[in-house]
């Protein structure tokens, strides 16, 4: 399994609003495509930061699945304009779970 370890820092005071949209709209859209999400996990040190993991069956499926999400109607017509302005920055580290340790 291929996993993106994602760190998001929202603009000050925007984490709660971002996560409401993320949980209610983005997560179901990811699930429909077959992407697994573990999290979000809220930083206890920074009220504007959270983390989550996004999983793909293998490296070959990652780009087509991402394309389906980011080129889809929901992202293009709603989520991109709602979520991106709330972000200060985000980082992604790509890892492989070769031992099958992650349980979705």
Helices and strands as residue ranges (DSSP letters): E 2-10, H 15-21, I 22-26, H 27-33, E 36-42, E 49-56, H 59-70, H 73-74, I 75-79, H 80-83, G 84-86, E 87-96
